[in-house]
């Protein structure tokens, strides 16, 4: 089965959709789209009718570029008031050979959360920490599938959020006849897409700088353990530029995107951008000066993020992953290292089709979802056989998908 997945990252300034194939342990982008939104503020839907309409247009655009209709998706949900609870549960291995299967792992996870979720809460995901075989504390393993056992116990992190946080998001998507197959935090995606091998054995912080909020999360041994939100973001950079030069927010955003740098040391003092300000007067903006404004605000954001991360965990954070669209900005990595020294990890997405960090959550959620299925031994695609054939025909067999087409019917264990 070719494994095709789609995800949507709902932000305060844009809706990002990605359709990708997972082939030979790599993500191949088939289509991506960014659609502006005004119905979401600080990660929360504030206008449900408009949100539903924007979702419709966002999917219409990507369906047009893809050549067929997406009807299943993974979505991110707000991280506000998330609860992280350590749980455990067990299952008895009942198959004839007493071999642990993916279904046994799922059964143990289901047992670990049974009757533990409040009615006002919604389960986001459950992340296994370790498995124990036959009540023997010495037989502890992360991936027990295929081993012989009579009993399997799991210790896991259960993550929930208030139900009210996600109702409007899921409703807005499903009103467009699109099934939400999984809900996740963007931070899970950010961590998975940027992590290095050593990260899963250490304490890691994740900072995603958005339009009007900064999401902060901590991971320990590869498991998310806590999170919070700072009410700050890129919009405040635009506000600073707008105030200093007496220009409109739209003009300030454009200057930030195409002219300013995140580290003034890389700026050219002789580079000038001319425009008309709100007083209808000609204004000359020096690249060095505007870059200093941007750099100061970024430093303030990162200083505050550093303090908050230290409040989220008692462990010493060894690595800091920083992402979000602003991290694409020239000079950003140097400014980040001024704050975090050698602990800062500012990577660039390097996937054919997308090299923009604003997509890190959307692509990373697919990666997280795929790995969750893989550990449990599941084969699954969001596109059925008919859609796969349609996709191949539409793309004239030019994609990697078309060249290597094959499938296994049903949702079964590999």
N, C-alpha and C positions, 0 to 999 in steps of 0.2 A: 504493500500500500504506500503510495506517495503521501507524505504527511504534510498537509497544507493547513495553515492557521492564520487567523486574523485577530488583531487586537485594536483597541481604541483607548487613547490616552486623553482624558477630558481635563483640560486646563482652563485657566481663567481668561486667557486671551485666544486660545485656539484649541481645536479638536484635531488630534492626529490619529490617522488610521494607517495600519500596516498590514499587508498580506504577504506571508512568507512561506517558503517551503523549507522543511528541515531535512537535509539530505547529507548523508555521510558525516554526521556530527557538525554540520555547518548550516547556518541560516542563509538562505538565498532570497533576496527581496524580489517579489513579483510585482508589487505596486505599493505606493505610499501617497498620502495626501494630507495637507494641512488646511483646515478650514477655520476662518476667524469666528469667534463666538463672543457674544455680549450677555449671554444668559447665565453665565457662571461667574461668581465672585468668590475669591479665596477658596476655590475648590468645591463650593456648594452651589447647587442650582437655585437661582433666585427668581427665575421666570420659566415655569415648567412648559408653558405653551410654546414660547420662543425656543426653548431648548429642544423640544421635540422636532420643531421645524428645522433647526440648525443641524440636528442629527440626520434628518432626512436629506438635506442638501449635501452634507459631508459624504454620506454613503452614495448618493447619486453621482457625485463627482468621481469617487474611486471606482464605482461600478462601471462608469463610462470608460475610464482608462484601463480597467482590468478586462472588460468585455463580457462580464457576467455579474449576477447579483450575489452579494454576500448575505447570508442569512444566519450566520453564527459568529459570535465574537467573544473575546476575553475583554473585560473592562477594568479600569482602575476605579477605586472608590476613595472618598476622603479618609484621611488618616486621623481625623479629629477623634479624641476620646477613645482611641483604640485600647483594648485590654489584652495583656499578654499573660497567659495562665499556664503554668506547668501542669500537665495531666499525665495519667498513665492508664493503660488498659491491656487486656490480654484476650487471646482467642486460643481455642484448642484446634490442633491440626487433625483433620478428620479424613483426609484422603488416604487411600490404601497404602501408599508408600511412605506416609508421614513426611512428605517433602513440602517445605514452605513455598507457597505460591504468592503471586501478586495479590490475589484475592484474600489470602490469609493476612497479609500486611494491611490491606484496607479494612478487614474485619477488626483487627486489633486497634487501628486508629479510630474506627467508629465506636468501639467499646470505650476508648479513652475519653470521649466527649459526651457519652450518653448521660442525659439528664444534667449536664453541666452548663448549658447555655440558657441564659435568662431570656424570657419571652420578648423583652425589649431589645435584645441583642441579635446580631446576625453574624454567623460564622464567615470569616473571610478565608482563612485557610488553617490547616493544621500541619506543622512542620515536624517530622520525626527527628528526634535527637539521637536516640539509640534504641536497639532492640535487645531483649534478653531472652535466652533460650532455656526452656525447662526449669525456670526459677533458679537458674544458676548464675549468680552475679559475676562469675568468671567468664561466662559465655556471652559476652556483650559484643555486638557487631552493628555496623551502620546499615549494611545491605544483606539481609539474611535469606533472600530469595534463592531457592535451590538447595538449602541446607536441610538436614534431617532433624526433626523435632516433634515433640508431642504437644508442646505449649509454646506460644510466642507472646511475649510481653513487650509493649512499646512505651517509651517515655517521650513525650512530645510537647511542643509549644502550641497552645490553642490561641488563635488570634480572632477577636471579635470586635465589632463596632456597633454603635447604636443603630437600630434598624432604620430610624428616620434619616440617617445620613445617606443611605443608599437607595431608598425607595424611589425618589424622583429620578435618579440616574438610570436605574434599571427600567423603570416605567417608560421614560423618554425613549430609550433604545427599543424596548419591546413593542411600543406603539407603532413602530415602523416595521413590524413583522421581522425583527431580528432577534434571535434567541441569544441570551447571555449564558454562555456555558460555564463561565468561571468569573469570580470577582477577586481582585488582588490589589495590593498596595503597589504604587509605582516604585517604591523603595525596593521591593523584592526584585523588580525588574532591573533597576539600576545596579544593585549589588551583583546579580547574576551575570549581567552583560559585561561588567568591568572587572570582576574579581580575578585575582591571580591564584595560583595553587596554594600559596602559603596563607591566603586570607582565611581559608576554612579551618585553620588551626590557631587563629588569633582573634583579637578584638578589633573590630572595624567600625568606623563611623561613615555614614552616607549623608551628603548634603546635596539636595536638589533645589537650585535657585529658580523659582518660577516668576511669573509676572507680578503677583501680589502676595506671595507666601513662599516661605522657605521650609521645605520638609526635612526634618532631621531624624535619622534612625541609627540604632546601634545593632551590631551583629556580633555574636560570640560563637566561635567554631562553626560558622556558616549559618547560624540560626538567628533570625531577628528577635531582639529581646525588648526593645523599647522604642518609642518615637514621640516626637512633639512637632509643633509648628511655630515658626516665627512669623509675625505679621509684618513682613518686609518683602522686597522683591525688586525686579528690574524696573517696574513702573516708577519707583522712587528715584532711580537714576535719571529717567526721562524728566521727572519733575524738577530735579536739581538743575538740569541743563535748561529746561524751560524757564525757570525762575531767574537764573543768572543772566541769560541772554534775552529775556523778555520775548520768548517765541512760543508758538503753539506746541502742545504736547506731541502732535503728529510730526512737526518739524524736528523736535528734540529726539523723538524715536528714530527718525531717519538719520540724523547726525550720529547717534549712537551706533546704529547698524552699519553705516557705510564709511564713517569718517573717524570716529574716536577710537582709541586703543585702551586696553585695560591696564597698561603700564606706561606712564608718561615718558619713561626713558627710551622707549622705542618711537616716540612721536617726533615729527619734524616741526621745528619751531617756525619754519618758513612756509608751511602748508596752511593755506587759508580756504575756508568755506564761506561763501557769501550768500546771504538770503535777506528777505524783508521781515522785520519783526512785527509784533502785534501793534506797534505804534506807526506802522507803515514806513519805517525807516530802514535804510540799508545797514546791515550788520555783518561785520567780518569776524569769523570765529577761527581762532588759532588752534591747530591740532594739539599742540602741547598743552595749552591751557584747558581745553575741554577734556583731554585725556586725564589731566590731574583731577578734575571734578569727578570723572567716572571712577578713577582708581581709589579716591578717598571714600566714595560710597561703597565700593566693593570691599575695601578693607574693613569698613565698619560692619558690613553684613557678615563677613567671615569671622571677625572678632566675636560678635554676638553669637554666631553659630558655634564657635569653639567653646564658649562658656556654657551654652545649653547642652552640648554633647557631653561635657564633663558632668553635668547634673543627671544625665540619663543612665549612667553606668558607674559602678564602683571599680570596674577594671580599667587599667591603663589602655587607652586606645592607641594601637600601633599604626594603623593606616586610616587615612581619611579620603574617601572617594568623593569628588566634587563634580557635579554635572548640572545639566540644564542648559538652555540655549546660550546663556551669557558666557558659559565656559568655552564656547567656540571663539570668543573674542581674542584677537591677537594680544599677547602680553598677559593673558589671564593666569596662566600657570605660574609665571614669575611672581605676580602679586599674591597668589595663593601660598606660594612657598615663603613669602615674607611673613605670613601669619602662622603657617603650620610647619615651617622648616621642611625637613625631608620626609615628614609623615604624609604630606599631601600627595594624592594620586589623581592627577588631572589627565585623563586619557581622552582620545578622540575616537568616536565610532569609526571603525574601518571595515565597513561591510559594503560590498558592491551594491550600489543603488542608493545608499544613505551614508553620508559622512557628516552628520549633523547631530550634536549631542542632545538637541531638544527631542529627539526620537528615542533616547536611551530607555525610557520607561516602557514605551510601546513595544520595542523590539525585545527588551529584557523580559517582559511579561510572557512573551511567547517562549523564550528560552526557559523560564522558570516552569511554565506549564508543561513543556516537552519533557524536562527532566523529572518532573513529578510523575508523569506517565511512565517514563522509562524505568525509573526505580521500581515501580509496581508491575512492570512487565506488560504494559498496555500498548496496543497499537490503535491509533485513533487519528482521524482526519476530519476537519470541519467541512470538507467538500466531499460529497458522495461521488459514486462512479460517473453518473451522468454529468455532473459539474466538472469533473476532471477531464472527461472527453471534450466537453464544451470549451474548457480553458485551453486545452491543447490546440483545438481547431482554431480558436480565436487568435492565438499567438503564433499560428502558422508553424508550429513545431520548432520554433527558434529558441525556446527557453530550455533550461536544464530540466525542467519538469517534463516537457514534451519529449526530450531525447531519452530519458530514462524511465518512461512511464511503465508502471506495473502496479498491481494492487492486490491486497488480501481483503476479501469481503468480511464485513463485520468488525466489531470492536472486541478484539480478543487479545490474549496474551501472546507476546512474541515467543 
